[in-house]
Amino acid sequence: MTKKIGFLSFGHYRDVAGSRVRTAGDSLRQHIDLAVAAEAAGLDGAWVRVHHFDHSLGAPFPLLSAMAARTSTIDVGTGVVDLRYENPLYMAEEAGATDLISAGRLQLGISRGSPEPAADGQARFGYELAEGQDWSSLARGRAEVFRNAIAGRPVARSQRALARGGEADLPIQPLSPGLPNRIWWGAATQASGRWAGEQGYNLLSSTLLLADDGRPFHIQQADQVRAYRAALAESGLTTGGQAAVTRSAFPITTDEDNAFFGLDRGGTDSAGILDGLPARSGPTFAGSIDEVASALAADQAVQAADYVLFALPSMLGVDYNAHLFENLAAVARELGWKE
């Protein structure tokens, strides 16, 4: 069974002793090289997280465009753009331009976003909640405006239409055919997973679930994927249909691998409280290529997904991660995902 694999990176940088990624410039330039290395190793996707007010990647479109310009086959994606910070029409222009540069390889994950350092970050960007609004409904509304825009529906009136009292007749530019089918909704609950299916999104299942019934993470997440697929089938919509999950997996083939990840062998789920809700996330898989492949084969959500993203230790630098990509490709071949 073929399955796409890629990396998902926070893009962290720190000016501390031993850091291989000291500055924002280091992180951005290295991620371009990481996309090139991932493509060379046979990976299908180079995805980045988007976090504001952090030593991370807050402006994805210039980076994704640069990654796309240096590669030819690998997807470039986000997991996720926080719509609380976005003007949906400006984002539609940015996404259209990036997708055209990539020749149709943009995989754009969007959602309400996750907990963040800033208590008033959206307000500093000029966005406030109106009375009775909440960020979840506002993000979903912006997503609808964005999707209508990238589909080419008119969103503004020309002078001629204005003079005649007519309706909007101008779509955003540039438009990129095919982009509406490559929009992913980041979902951290069973309900948001079903909603993604009802709306015709692809499903980008979160690295944690804001629910915990005591069963292993991968089983609860597999339920989310199945519920998403059922909701999409019932919707009758023709966009969406792909499901992606993220895992931390580190095949150990060298002493350096063992030094970094040997203590993660035999990891288990993590459970706690996030935003006042019970939350559960999965373990880190570390071991030989055969051991990591066996763990992934036993993971119900991984088996249900179309796309598996691997959390990237980007702060270890390009050379180490190029080695990791080769190991992950070997795991994929062991599982029959790749030739």
N, C-alpha and C positions, 0 to 999 in steps of 0.2 A: 504494500500500500504506500503510494507516494504521499509525502507530506512536506509542506514548506517549513524551513527553519530560518531563523534570523537572530540578530542580537537586539537587545533593548538596553539602552544606556542612560544613566542619569547625567553623565558628562561632568561629574564633580571635578573641581580643581582646588588645590590648597597649597599655599606657599609655606610648607613645613619641611623639616629635615626628612630626606628620603623620598619626597614626592617626585613622581615622574610626570606630573601634570600640575605645574605651579600656578599658571595664570589662565584667564579666560581665553586668551589667544592660543595658548598651548592646547587647551581642550578643543577649541573649534577646529584648529588645523589638524590635530591628531584624529578627530572624528572623520575628516575627509579621508585620511590615510587608512583609518579603520574600515571604512566602507570599501575602499579598494582592496584591502586584504581579505575582507569577508567575501567579496565577489570572487577573488582568486581562489579561495578555499572551497567554493561551491555553495556558499550560503545564499539564501533567497532574499533576505531582508536586512536592512540597516535602519533601525528604529531608535528614536530618542524620546526621552521624557522631557516635559516642559514644566519648569517650576520658576516662579517669579520670586524676587527678593531673596535669592539663594546663590551660592557658588555652584551654579548648574547651568542648564541650557534654557534661557528664557525667550529667545527669538529664533524659532525653528526654521522659518522659511529661507533666510539667506544660507543657513547651514545645509539644509536639504538640497537647495539648488546647487550649491558647490559640490556636495556629495554626488549628485546626479550627473553633473558635468564631467566628473572624473571617472564615471563608471558607465556601463552600457546595459547591464541586465538586472542588477539587484534592485529590489524595491527600496524606496526611502519612505520612512513613515514616522508617525508620532504616537506616543502613548502616555498622555493625551494633551491636546490643546484645551486649556481651561477657558470655557466660553464666558465665564464671569468677567474676563479681561478683554474681550474681543468685540470690535465692531464687525458684525457679520458680513457686511458688503465689502469692507476693506479686506477682510480675511478671504472672501471669495476671489478677489483680484489676485491676492498673493498666492492662493492655492492654485488658481488657474495658470498663473505664470510658472510656478514651480512644476506643475504637472507637464506643461509644454516643454520646459527645459529637460525634463526627465523622459520625454516621449512616452508618457502614460504610465510611469512607475510610482506615482505618489499613492501611499496608503495612509489616509489622514484619519487618525483617531481623535475624537472630540468628546467632551462631556462637561459636566459641572465642575470637575476638578477635585482635588484632594486637599486635606489639611495642609496648611502652609505657614511660613514664619510670620507673615504680615497679618495683623489684626484688622487693618483697614486698607489692604492693598487695592481692592477694586475702587474704593473711593479716591485713592491717589491717582488712579488711571482715569478718573472722571465718571465712574459708574456708581450709582446709588440705587438701592431698592426703593420702589414706590410703596406707598401704604398698601398693605395686603399682599405684596409680592414676597416670594422667597427665591433663593438663588437657583434652586432646582428647576422651578417652572420658568424662570427667566432664561436659563441656559437652554432649555428645550425650545423656547420661543425663538431665541437667536439661531438655534440650529435649523429650525424650519425656514427662517429667512435666508440663511446661508445656502441651504440645499436648493431652494427655489432659484437663487441667484446663479449657482453653478450649473443648474439645468437650463439656463438661458431664458428664464421667464423675465419679462420686463419689470424693472424696479424703479424707474424714474421717467419723468415726462420730458419730452423735447419741447423746445419753444413752440413748435407748431401744435403739438398736442395740448400744451398749456393754453394757447390762444383759442383753441377750439373747445376747451373744456373737456378734452378727452382723457382717457385713462393712460397709465404708464405705457410707454412704447419703446423704452431703451433698456436693454439688458446690460449687465456689467461686461467689461472686456478686460483681459482676454478670456474666452471660454475654451475649455479643453474637453473635447468629447470623451466620454467614458469615465470621467472623474466622479459623477454621481454614484457609480456603482462601487467606488472604492473609499467610501466613508464608513468609519467604524465608530460605534458608540461604546465608550468605556463604562462597564457595568460592574458594580460591587455588591449588588443584591440580586436575589431571585426576581424581584419585581422589575428592576431596571433591565435585567436580561430579557424578560418577556416583552417589555416596552420596546426594546431595540428591535425585536422581531416584528412586532405590530407595526413599526414605522419603516421597515425595510432597510435597516442598517445592517452592516456586518457587526458581529459581536466581538469586542475586545474585552475579554473577561479580566477583571482586576487581579492583581497579585495577592489580594486578600478579599475575603467575603465579609460583609458587615452582617453576619448572622453566624450562629454556631449551634447546631443541634447535637453536638458531641461526636458526630461521625467524622472520619478523616476528611481533610480539606478536598482531596481530589474527587471524592465521591459526591460531596456537596456541589463542587464546581461542575462535575459531569451532569448533575441534575439541572444546573443553570443552562448549560449548553443545550440539553434536550428540550427544556422549556422554551428556549429561544427558537429553536428550529420548529417546534410545534406552532408557536405564535406566528412565525413568518409564513408557514404553510397556510395557516388560517387566514392571513391577511390578504393573500392573493397578489401581493406586490412582487415586482420582478427585480428590484434591487436587493443587494445584500446576499446573505446565504452562507458567508464564510464565518468561522469562529476561530479565535486565537486565544491561546493561554500562554503564560510566562512561567518559566521554571529557572531555578538556580541549579546549574549542573556543571561539575568540574571533573572531567576525566583526569586521572592522575597517571602520567606516563613518565615523569621526570622527577628528580629530587626537588626541583623548584616548585613543581605542582604540589608535591607533598608538603613542602614547607608552608605554602600558602593555604592549602585546603585539606590537608590530611586530617585535621581535627574535626572536619565536618562529616566524616564518614558516619553513617548510621543516624543521621539527623531525623528529627521528628517534627510534626506540626508545631506551630506557635499559636497560642490563643491569648486573648486579652480584651481590653476595652478601647475603642477608638470612637471619638465624638459621641461618647455616651452609649455606644452600641457594642454588643459582643462582636469580636472579630477573630477570624482564623486565617492563617496563611500556611502554606506548605513547607516542607523541609528543603534543605539543600542536599542534592545528590552528589556525592563525591566517592570516587573509587576508580577501579580499572575501567577501561572502555566497556568491557563486558558487564561489569557491575552497574555502571550508569545506564547502559542500554536496558538491562533487566528491570531496573527501577522505573524507567520511563515506560517500558512495556506493561508494567503492572499498574500504571497510573491511568485511571479511567477517564479523566478529563483530557489528558494528553492524547489518548487514543481517540476520543470523540472529536478533537479539534482538527482543523485543516491546516493551522499554522501554529508552530511552537516557537516562541521567542525565548532566548536565553539571556538572563540578566548578565550584563557585561561589567567586569571589574575594570572599568576604563582607566582608573587611576594607576593601574599597573603598567600602562604604556602600550604603545603600538606593537612592539616586538613580542611581548608576552601574549597579547591578545591574538596576534596572528597565529601563534602556536596553539592557543585555545581553539581558534576557529578550525584548524586542521583536526584537532581531537574531536570537536563536536561533529564535524563532517564524517569522521570515522564512526562515531556513535550512530549517526543517521544511516550510514551504509549497513551497519550491523543490524539495525531495525528494519531494513528494507525500504526506508524512506527515500534513499538515493541509490543510484547505480554506482 
